[in-house]
Amino acid sequence: MICGKCGANLPDGSQFCTVCGNSLEAPSASAPPVQTQYYAPAARSGGFSIFGVILLIIGAALAVSWLASFVYNIVTFGAPSDIWSVINSYLTNIGIGAGIMGIGAALNKLGK
């Protein structure tokens, strides 16, 4: 018997090569060979959506302007007695701006 890996002469009935350690048993016919198939990732269109960029800019401008307006009014006129309702309305407006920015970001993530 000859080792298929290193070519060493071995006694008949050997299960392993004494030189290289290669298994000399024939592969079983009951188990089919495993075949792995690889797929290339889908091509991405890339780029930015113009509408998404515009929404990002508008949302950022709204959020910053509402925050600046809030700070300006507090500094100039002082805190009103119902400060929490004022803070709530400004935070709602800033949230709207952030939501618009989120939509713009999602459009840009999707590409054109």
C-alpha positions as CSV (number, residue, x, y, z in Angstrom):
1,M,0.0,0.0,0.0
2,I,1.3,3.5,-0.9
3,C,0.4,6.7,0.9
4,G,-1.4,9.1,-1.5
5,K,0.1,12.2,0.2
6,C,3.8,11.4,0.7
7,G,4.2,8.2,-1.4
8,A,5.6,6.1,1.5
9,N,5.4,2.3,1.2
10,L,3.1,1.0,4.0
11,P,1.9,-2.4,5.1
12,D,-1.5,-3.5,3.7
13,G,-4.4,-2.7,5.9
14,S,-2.8,0.5,7.4
15,Q,-5.3,3.2,8.4
16,F,-2.7,6.0,8.7
17,C,0.6,6.8,7.1
18,T,3.4,6.3,9.6
19,V,5.5,9.0,7.8
20,C,3.1,11.9,7.3
21,G,0.0,10.9,9.4
22,N,-2.4,11.0,6.4
23,S,-5.6,9.0,6.8
24,L,-5.5,6.1,4.3
25,E,-9.2,5.1,4.6
26,A,-11.3,5.6,1.5
27,P,-14.0,8.2,1.9
28,S,-17.4,6.7,2.6
29,A,-19.8,6.6,-0.4
30,S,-22.9,7.2,1.8
31,A,-22.1,10.9,2.6
32,P,-22.2,13.2,-0.5
33,P,-19.5,15.8,-0.7
34,V,-20.4,19.2,0.7
35,Q,-20.4,21.9,-1.9
36,T,-20.3,25.5,-0.8
37,Q,-21.7,28.1,-3.1
38,Y,-20.7,31.7,-2.7
39,Y,-22.7,34.7,-4.0
40,A,-21.3,38.1,-4.8
41,P,-23.0,40.9,-2.8
42,A,-25.5,42.9,-4.7
43,A,-24.2,46.0,-6.4
44,R,-25.2,49.1,-4.6
45,S,-26.3,52.1,-6.6
46,G,-24.5,54.4,-4.2
47,G,-24.6,58.2,-4.2
48,F,-26.9,60.5,-2.3
49,S,-30.5,61.3,-2.9
50,I,-30.8,65.1,-3.6
51,F,-34.2,65.1,-1.8
52,G,-32.5,63.4,1.2
53,V,-29.7,66.0,1.4
54,I,-32.3,68.8,1.2
55,L,-34.3,67.3,4.0
56,L,-31.1,66.9,6.1
57,I,-30.3,70.6,5.6
58,I,-33.8,71.8,6.3
59,G,-34.2,69.6,9.4
60,A,-30.8,70.7,10.8
61,A,-31.7,74.4,10.1
62,L,-35.1,74.0,11.8
63,A,-33.7,72.3,14.9
64,V,-30.8,74.8,15.3
65,S,-33.0,77.8,14.7
66,W,-35.7,76.7,17.2
67,L,-33.0,76.0,19.8
68,A,-31.4,79.4,19.2
69,S,-34.8,81.0,19.4
70,F,-35.5,79.3,22.7
71,V,-32.2,80.4,24.2
72,Y,-32.6,84.0,22.9
73,N,-36.1,84.3,24.3
74,I,-35.0,83.0,27.8
75,V,-32.0,85.3,27.8
76,T,-33.8,88.4,26.5
77,F,-37.2,88.1,28.3
78,G,-36.4,85.8,31.2
79,A,-38.0,82.5,32.1
80,P,-41.8,82.6,32.0
81,S,-43.9,81.2,34.9
82,D,-45.0,78.3,32.7
83,I,-41.4,77.4,31.6
84,W,-42.2,73.7,31.2
85,S,-44.9,74.3,28.6
86,V,-42.4,76.6,26.7
87,I,-39.7,73.9,26.9
88,N,-42.2,71.3,25.8
89,S,-43.2,73.3,22.7
90,Y,-39.6,74.0,21.7
91,L,-38.5,70.4,22.2
92,T,-41.5,69.3,20.1
93,N,-40.3,71.7,17.3
94,I,-36.7,70.4,17.6
95,G,-38.0,66.9,17.5
96,I,-39.8,67.7,14.2
97,G,-36.5,69.0,12.8
98,A,-34.7,65.9,14.0
99,G,-37.5,63.8,12.4
100,I,-37.0,65.6,9.1
101,M,-33.3,65.0,9.4
102,G,-33.9,61.3,10.0
103,I,-36.1,61.0,6.9
104,G,-33.3,62.7,4.9
105,A,-30.7,60.3,6.3
106,A,-32.9,57.3,5.5
107,L,-33.3,58.5,1.9
108,N,-29.6,58.9,1.6
109,K,-29.0,55.4,3.0
110,L,-31.2,54.0,0.3
111,G,-29.3,55.9,-2.4
112,K,-30.8,57.3,-5.5
